[in-house]
Amino acid sequence: MMELPKEKIKAIRKSPKTTFIYGPEKVGKTTILSQLEDNLIIDLEDGSDYVDALKVKINSVSELRELIKELNKENATKYKYVSIDTLDKVEEWAEEVAKADYMNSPMGINFTGDSVLTLPKGAGYFWLRQAFFRIFNVLSKLAPNVILVGHIKETSVEKQGKEVDSKDINLTGKIKQMVAAKCDAIGYLFRDPKDSKKLMITFDTKDEIRCGSRCDYLYGQTFEFDWNKIMID
């Protein structure tokens, strides 16, 4: 029988367990990952050559599975942080896995298309979501703190009768919504318009920018990037 609490249960965390950081290409995402101590960067896009860091390059789903096995071994080196650079590539590989899954099913045994996303009535997105979260759920447990990195998708939204540029996570449909729900903090990286040397991050949710945080000290904040202001315990 489940025992219900009679008193308030104290919080056990301050810093976000799962953090999503996204921004334009070449804004400095991999560089900031290299500045975080005890952080293993899983480089999926061959972009870490220019930084000194704890890093491992992964070029395929099979290599990613091999790395996951190594990290989950009982005597494996354990890291405080693991960073996935980038989640965009995970979705790209998940599409390949989804195709194989579909072709191994009774309904897809005769499938000859290049991608399950070509299936009628959007049926392929179900297979993509299944494959993506099978990978994502394992990655999100590789360390006490997991940092997800992604690119932006620029679109337009209407605001007070005018169209304004919108910056969103570059993931597909429901995958984007579900990933956002699983993250404790979502920060958007950008260069200070008045000083391009300053890398800024915002957790301030707006119509044109997707971000936010469950952590009170980050919610609604915008500041010059500093890990000490994000990971406080």
MIVO-738778 format. One record per residue (C-alpha): residue number from 0; residue in three letters; z negated, y, x. Coordinates in Angstrom, 2 decimals. Layout:
N
<torro->NUM, gufi->Ala, z->Z, y->Y, x->X>
...
***
This chain:
233
<torro->0, gufi->Met, z->0.00, y->0.00, x->0.00>
<torro->1, gufi->Met, z->0.91, y->3.46, x->1.29>
<torro->2, gufi->Glu, z->-2.07, y->5.72, x->1.94>
<torro->3, gufi->Leu, z->-1.47, y->9.31, x->0.88>
<torro->4, gufi->Pro, z->-2.87, y->12.17, x->3.01>
<torro->5, gufi->Lys, z->-5.99, y->13.97, x->1.76>
<torro->6, gufi->Glu, z->-5.83, y->16.75, x->4.36>
<torro->7, gufi->Lys, z->-3.11, y->18.72, x->6.11>
<torro->8, gufi->Ile, z->-1.56, y->16.81, x->9.02>
<torro->9, gufi->Lys, z->-1.21, y->18.92, x->12.14>
<torro->10, gufi->Ala, z->2.22, y->19.61, x->13.63>
<torro->11, gufi->Ile, z->3.01, y->17.48, x->16.67>
<torro->12, gufi->Arg, z->5.94, y->19.48, x->18.07>
<torro->13, gufi->Lys, z->6.75, y->23.07, x->18.96>
<torro->14, gufi->Ser, z->10.17, y->22.85, x->20.64>
<torro->15, gufi->Pro, z->13.19, y->21.47, x->18.80>
<torro->16, gufi->Lys, z->13.76, y->17.74, x->19.26>
<torro->17, gufi->Thr, z->17.48, y->18.03, x->18.57>
<torro->18, gufi->Thr, z->19.20, y->21.29, x->19.50>
<torro->19, gufi->Phe, z->22.83, y->22.19, x->18.84>
<torro->20, gufi->Ile, z->24.34, y->24.91, x->21.03>
<torro->21, gufi->Tyr, z->27.91, y->25.98, x->20.44>
<torro->22, gufi->Gly, z->30.22, y->28.78, x->21.47>
<torro->23, gufi->Pro, z->33.68, y->29.71, x->22.76>
<torro->24, gufi->Glu, z->35.33, y->27.77, x->25.57>
<torro->25, gufi->Lys, z->34.27, y->28.87, x->29.07>
<torro->26, gufi->Val, z->31.38, y->30.97, x->27.75>
<torro->27, gufi->Gly, z->28.99, y->29.09, x->30.07>
<torro->28, gufi->Lys, z->27.70, y->26.12, x->28.05>
<torro->29, gufi->Thr, z->27.82, y->23.57, x->30.88>
<torro->30, gufi->Thr, z->26.34, y->26.08, x->33.32>
<torro->31, gufi->Ile, z->23.22, y->26.60, x->31.20>
<torro->32, gufi->Leu, z->22.83, y->22.83, x->30.82>
<torro->33, gufi->Ser, z->22.74, y->22.54, x->34.61>
<torro->34, gufi->Gln, z->19.88, y->25.08, x->34.74>
<torro->35, gufi->Leu, z->17.52, y->22.97, x->32.62>
<torro->36, gufi->Glu, z->15.23, y->20.80, x->34.73>
<torro->37, gufi->Asp, z->15.17, y->17.01, x->34.14>
<torro->38, gufi->Asn, z->18.27, y->17.24, x->31.97>
<torro->39, gufi->Leu, z->20.95, y->14.56, x->32.19>
<torro->40, gufi->Ile, z->24.35, y->15.98, x->31.24>
<torro->41, gufi->Ile, z->26.66, y->13.40, x->29.68>
<torro->42, gufi->Asp, z->29.98, y->15.06, x->30.49>
<torro->43, gufi->Leu, z->32.63, y->13.86, x->28.04>
<torro->44, gufi->Glu, z->35.21, y->16.57, x->28.80>
<torro->45, gufi->Asp, z->35.36, y->16.53, x->32.61>
<torro->46, gufi->Gly, z->33.90, y->20.02, x->32.76>
<torro->47, gufi->Ser, z->30.93, y->19.66, x->35.12>
<torro->48, gufi->Asp, z->32.68, y->19.78, x->38.51>
<torro->49, gufi->Tyr, z->31.60, y->23.37, x->39.13>
<torro->50, gufi->Val, z->27.85, y->22.92, x->38.62>
<torro->51, gufi->Asp, z->25.09, y->21.15, x->40.53>
<torro->52, gufi->Ala, z->23.32, y->19.00, x->37.99>
<torro->53, gufi->Leu, z->22.04, y->15.63, x->36.90>
<torro->54, gufi->Lys, z->25.34, y->14.52, x->35.39>
<torro->55, gufi->Val, z->27.50, y->11.55, x->34.61>
<torro->56, gufi->Lys, z->31.15, y->11.67, x->33.60>
<torro->57, gufi->Ile, z->32.23, y->9.48, x->30.70>
<torro->58, gufi->Asn, z->35.92, y->9.00, x->29.94>
<torro->59, gufi->Ser, z->35.99, y->6.56, x->27.02>
<torro->60, gufi->Val, z->33.97, y->4.98, x->24.23>
<torro->61, gufi->Ser, z->33.54, y->1.82, x->26.30>
<torro->62, gufi->Glu, z->32.06, y->3.83, x->29.21>
<torro->63, gufi->Leu, z->29.77, y->5.64, x->26.76>
<torro->64, gufi->Arg, z->28.50, y->2.31, x->25.43>
<torro->65, gufi->Glu, z->27.87, y->1.13, x->28.99>
<torro->66, gufi->Leu, z->25.87, y->4.29, x->29.76>
<torro->67, gufi->Ile, z->23.80, y->3.90, x->26.59>
<torro->68, gufi->Lys, z->22.92, y->0.34, x->27.63>
<torro->69, gufi->Glu, z->21.83, y->1.56, x->31.07>
<torro->70, gufi->Leu, z->19.68, y->4.35, x->29.63>
<torro->71, gufi->Asn, z->18.03, y->1.95, x->27.20>
<torro->72, gufi->Lys, z->17.06, y->-0.61, x->29.83>
<torro->73, gufi->Glu, z->13.33, y->-1.07, x->30.24>
<torro->74, gufi->Asn, z->13.35, y->-0.02, x->33.90>
<torro->75, gufi->Ala, z->15.92, y->2.77, x->33.51>
<torro->76, gufi->Thr, z->15.27, y->6.28, x->34.82>
<torro->77, gufi->Lys, z->13.97, y->8.35, x->31.90>
<torro->78, gufi->Tyr, z->14.86, y->12.00, x->31.38>
<torro->79, gufi->Lys, z->13.03, y->14.65, x->29.37>
<torro->80, gufi->Tyr, z->16.38, y->16.00, x->28.17>
<torro->81, gufi->Val, z->19.79, y->14.47, x->27.59>
<torro->82, gufi->Ser, z->22.75, y->16.72, x->26.79>
<torro->83, gufi->Ile, z->25.97, y->15.63, x->25.08>
<torro->84, gufi->Asp, z->28.81, y->17.81, x->26.35>
<torro->85, gufi->Thr, z->30.59, y->17.90, x->23.89>
<torro->86, gufi->Leu, z->30.10, y->16.57, x->20.35>
<torro->87, gufi->Asp, z->33.75, y->17.46, x->19.66>
<torro->88, gufi->Lys, z->34.77, y->14.63, x->21.98>
<torro->89, gufi->Val, z->32.39, y->12.21, x->20.24>
<torro->90, gufi->Glu, z->34.21, y->12.91, x->16.97>
<torro->91, gufi->Glu, z->37.58, y->12.42, x->18.66>
<torro->92, gufi->Trp, z->36.50, y->9.02, x->19.99>
<torro->93, gufi->Ala, z->34.89, y->8.14, x->16.66>
<torro->94, gufi->Glu, z->38.33, y->8.48, x->15.09>
<torro->95, gufi->Glu, z->39.58, y->5.72, x->17.41>
<torro->96, gufi->Val, z->36.58, y->3.54, x->16.50>
<torro->97, gufi->Ala, z->37.15, y->4.24, x->12.80>
<torro->98, gufi->Lys, z->40.75, y->3.06, x->13.07>
<torro->99, gufi->Ala, z->39.65, y->-0.19, x->14.72>
<torro->100, gufi->Asp, z->36.94, y->-0.68, x->12.08>
<torro->101, gufi->Tyr, z->39.43, y->-0.15, x->9.27>
<torro->102, gufi->Met, z->42.01, y->-2.50, x->10.79>
<torro->103, gufi->Asn, z->39.32, y->-5.18, x->11.08>
<torro->104, gufi->Ser, z->38.52, y->-4.87, x->7.38>
<torro->105, gufi->Pro, z->40.38, y->-6.80, x->4.65>
<torro->106, gufi->Met, z->41.89, y->-3.63, x->3.21>
<torro->107, gufi->Gly, z->43.17, y->-2.35, x->6.56>
<torro->108, gufi->Ile, z->44.54, y->-5.53, x->8.08>
<torro->109, gufi->Asn, z->48.15, y->-4.32, x->7.68>
<torro->110, gufi->Phe, z->47.50, y->-0.69, x->8.64>
<torro->111, gufi->Thr, z->50.07, y->0.69, x->11.10>
<torro->112, gufi->Gly, z->49.25, y->4.40, x->11.07>
<torro->113, gufi->Asp, z->48.08, y->6.42, x->14.06>
<torro->114, gufi->Ser, z->44.84, y->7.57, x->12.38>
<torro->115, gufi->Val, z->42.71, y->6.57, x->9.42>
<torro->116, gufi->Leu, z->42.76, y->10.25, x->8.45>
<torro->117, gufi->Thr, z->46.27, y->9.67, x->7.12>
<torro->118, gufi->Leu, z->44.92, y->7.34, x->4.42>
<torro->119, gufi->Pro, z->45.55, y->8.61, x->0.88>
<torro->120, gufi->Lys, z->42.94, y->10.61, x->-1.07>
<torro->121, gufi->Gly, z->40.92, y->11.30, x->2.08>
<torro->122, gufi->Ala, z->39.69, y->7.70, x->2.26>
<torro->123, gufi->Gly, z->39.83, y->7.76, x->6.06>
<torro->124, gufi->Tyr, z->37.05, y->10.34, x->6.32>
<torro->125, gufi->Phe, z->34.58, y->7.75, x->5.06>
<torro->126, gufi->Trp, z->35.51, y->5.48, x->7.97>
<torro->127, gufi->Leu, z->35.34, y->8.42, x->10.40>
<torro->128, gufi->Arg, z->31.84, y->9.39, x->9.23>
<torro->129, gufi->Gln, z->30.62, y->5.81, x->9.55>
<torro->130, gufi->Ala, z->31.95, y->5.49, x->13.10>
<torro->131, gufi->Phe, z->30.73, y->8.93, x->14.16>
<torro->132, gufi->Phe, z->27.15, y->8.49, x->13.00>
<torro->133, gufi->Arg, z->26.94, y->5.00, x->14.45>
<torro->134, gufi->Ile, z->27.48, y->6.70, x->17.83>
<torro->135, gufi->Phe, z->25.52, y->9.86, x->17.02>
<torro->136, gufi->Asn, z->22.38, y->8.04, x->15.88>
<torro->137, gufi->Val, z->22.18, y->6.19, x->19.19>
<torro->138, gufi->Leu, z->22.82, y->9.32, x->21.27>
<torro->139, gufi->Ser, z->20.13, y->11.25, x->19.40>
<torro->140, gufi->Lys, z->17.48, y->8.76, x->20.61>
<torro->141, gufi->Leu, z->18.32, y->8.72, x->24.32>
<torro->142, gufi->Ala, z->15.56, y->11.17, x->25.28>
<torro->143, gufi->Pro, z->12.56, y->12.99, x->23.79>
<torro->144, gufi->Asn, z->14.79, y->16.08, x->23.57>
<torro->145, gufi->Val, z->18.53, y->15.91, x->22.91>
<torro->146, gufi->Ile, z->20.88, y->18.87, x->23.30>
<torro->147, gufi->Leu, z->24.24, y->18.75, x->21.58>
<torro->148, gufi->Val, z->27.02, y->21.04, x->22.76>
<torro->149, gufi->Gly, z->30.11, y->22.02, x->20.80>
<torro->150, gufi->His, z->32.98, y->24.46, x->20.48>
<torro->151, gufi->Ile, z->33.57, y->26.93, x->17.69>
<torro->152, gufi->Lys, z->36.02, y->26.86, x->14.84>
<torro->153, gufi->Glu, z->37.12, y->30.37, x->13.93>
<torro->154, gufi->Thr, z->37.99, y->30.96, x->10.28>
<torro->155, gufi->Ser, z->37.84, y->33.85, x->7.81>
<torro->156, gufi->Val, z->35.37, y->34.44, x->4.99>
<torro->157, gufi->Glu, z->35.31, y->37.07, x->2.28>
<torro->158, gufi->Lys, z->32.37, y->39.46, x->2.41>
<torro->159, gufi->Gln, z->32.06, y->42.40, x->0.01>
<torro->160, gufi->Gly, z->35.75, y->42.20, x->-0.76>
<torro->161, gufi->Lys, z->36.79, y->42.15, x->2.90>
<torro->162, gufi->Glu, z->37.80, y->39.26, x->5.15>
<torro->163, gufi->Val, z->35.67, y->38.88, x->8.26>
<torro->164, gufi->Asp, z->35.90, y->36.44, x->11.16>
<torro->165, gufi->Ser, z->33.62, y->33.42, x->10.77>
<torro->166, gufi->Lys, z->32.30, y->31.29, x->13.62>
<torro->167, gufi->Asp, z->31.44, y->27.72, x->12.73>
<torro->168, gufi->Ile, z->30.82, y->24.35, x->14.38>
<torro->169, gufi->Asn, z->34.08, y->22.62, x->15.29>
<torro->170, gufi->Leu, z->33.42, y->19.38, x->13.44>
<torro->171, gufi->Thr, z->35.03, y->17.85, x->10.37>
<torro->172, gufi->Gly, z->33.84, y->18.46, x->6.80>
<torro->173, gufi->Lys, z->30.77, y->16.41, x->5.87>
<torro->174, gufi->Ile, z->30.17, y->15.44, x->9.51>
<torro->175, gufi->Lys, z->29.49, y->19.11, x->10.28>
<torro->176, gufi->Gln, z->27.07, y->19.43, x->7.34>
<torro->177, gufi->Met, z->25.24, y->16.21, x->8.19>
<torro->178, gufi->Val, z->24.92, y->17.03, x->11.91>
<torro->179, gufi->Ala, z->23.57, y->20.50, x->11.06>
<torro->180, gufi->Ala, z->20.98, y->18.92, x->8.76>
<torro->181, gufi->Lys, z->19.81, y->16.58, x->11.53>
<torro->182, gufi->Cys, z->19.32, y->19.39, x->14.08>
<torro->183, gufi->Asp, z->16.06, y->21.31, x->14.47>
<torro->184, gufi->Ala, z->17.79, y->24.35, x->15.95>
<torro->185, gufi->Ile, z->21.38, y->25.60, x->15.97>
<torro->186, gufi->Gly, z->22.22, y->28.42, x->18.37>
<torro->187, gufi->Tyr, z->25.45, y->30.33, x->18.85>
<torro->188, gufi->Leu, z->26.30, y->31.46, x->22.40>
<torro->189, gufi->Phe, z->28.22, y->34.67, x->23.10>
<torro->190, gufi->Arg, z->28.67, y->37.31, x->25.75>
<torro->191, gufi->Asp, z->26.98, y->40.67, x->25.22>
<torro->192, gufi->Pro, z->29.74, y->43.07, x->24.08>
<torro->193, gufi->Lys, z->28.16, y->45.82, x->26.22>
<torro->194, gufi->Asp, z->27.64, y->43.67, x->29.33>
<torro->195, gufi->Ser, z->29.80, y->40.56, x->29.75>
<torro->196, gufi->Lys, z->27.46, y->39.26, x->32.48>
<torro->197, gufi->Lys, z->24.75, y->38.71, x->29.88>
<torro->198, gufi->Leu, z->24.92, y->35.42, x->28.01>
<torro->199, gufi->Met, z->23.28, y->35.75, x->24.61>
<torro->200, gufi->Ile, z->22.17, y->33.22, x->22.02>
<torro->201, gufi->Thr, z->21.40, y->33.79, x->18.37>
<torro->202, gufi->Phe, z->19.52, y->31.65, x->15.86>
<torro->203, gufi->Asp, z->19.96, y->34.34, x->13.20>
<torro->204, gufi->Thr, z->21.78, y->32.86, x->10.22>
<torro->205, gufi->Lys, z->24.54, y->35.05, x->8.81>
<torro->206, gufi->Asp, z->27.49, y->34.51, x->6.49>
<torro->207, gufi->Glu, z->29.90, y->34.62, x->9.42>
<torro->208, gufi->Ile, z->27.83, y->32.58, x->11.92>
<torro->209, gufi->Arg, z->26.25, y->29.13, x->11.35>
<torro->210, gufi->Cys, z->22.88, y->28.96, x->13.09>
<torro->211, gufi->Gly, z->19.15, y->28.74, x->12.39>
<torro->212, gufi->Ser, z->15.99, y->26.86, x->13.33>
<torro->213, gufi->Arg, z->13.04, y->24.94, x->11.92>
<torro->214, gufi->Cys, z->10.96, y->26.42, x->14.75>
<torro->215, gufi->Asp, z->9.33, y->29.68, x->13.64>
<torro->216, gufi->Tyr, z->9.56, y->31.27, x->17.09>
<torro->217, gufi->Leu, z->13.37, y->30.81, x->17.14>
<torro->218, gufi->Tyr, z->14.25, y->31.47, x->13.51>
<torro->219, gufi->Gly, z->16.22, y->34.70, x->13.12>
<torro->220, gufi->Gln, z->16.00, y->35.50, x->16.86>
<torro->221, gufi->Thr, z->18.73, y->36.80, x->19.19>
<torro->222, gufi->Phe, z->18.06, y->37.15, x->22.93>
<torro->223, gufi->Glu, z->19.52, y->36.82, x->26.42>
<torro->224, gufi->Phe, z->19.75, y->33.10, x->27.11>
<torro->225, gufi->Asp, z->16.61, y->31.63, x->28.68>
<torro->226, gufi->Trp, z->15.52, y->28.00, x->28.39>
<torro->227, gufi->Asn, z->11.89, y->29.11, x->28.66>
<torro->228, gufi->Lys, z->12.28, y->30.89, x->25.33>
<torro->229, gufi->Ile, z->13.79, y->27.82, x->23.66>
<torro->230, gufi->Met, z->11.89, y->24.85, x->25.09>
<torro->231, gufi->Ile, z->8.26, y->25.97, x->25.09>
<torro->232, gufi->Asp, z->6.45, y->22.63, x->25.44>
***
